[in-house]
Amino acid sequence: MKKGITLIISILCLLACKQPEARHPISRKSGSYISESVKRNKQLIAEEEVIIKKVIAKDTSRVYLSSESGFWYTYVVQDTLSTKSPIKGDIVNFSYDLQTLSGNTIYTKEEIGIQALKVDQSNQELISGIRDGLKILKEGETITFLFPSHKAYGYYGFEDKIGSNIPIQSTVTLLKIENNEPK
């Protein structure tokens, strides 16, 4: 009888030492939030494209081109002889302004000043549209870009000057390209 009681106590002790198992949360994956967000963004982009195309249609004196990056541009000063555009690693000096699509000035070139950027390698706070647009320019050229909000300041806007989801235009002049290859 003592052996039976000892055996039962031993089994109870072994069972009592077992660690409690964590319960796994019940998760139900629903893509509805992401799907709705994608739907809203596509609708916003389509609406902004309509606005930009109306601006282009009104400006009959210029020819606008569409970029692969999702913005439109027209040459103000074009160099048809040069073939050198900045490439990854080059340092570019440039100036730009920011305007509403109706032409109201947000920031002048003088307010912003001359900027320097290492192409495709800079953490500089510069909108993606201008970073992409600089790669189209050649030294001495000036281009006016029309950016939808996702290529400009997007949902957040900028300070109190540019609201949320506002397309803008910017005239950019590429002043100098410095080849940054080690010698």
Secondary structure, 3 states (H helix, E strand, C coil): CHHHHHHHHHHHHHHHCCCCCCCCCCCCCCCHHHHHHHHHHHHHHHHHHHHHHHHHHHCCCCCCEECCCCCEEEEEECCCCCCCCCCCCCEEEEEECEEECCCCEEECHHHHCCEEEECCCCCCCCCHHHHHHHCCCCCCCEEEEEECHHHCCCCCCECCCECCCCCEEEEEEEEEEECCCCC
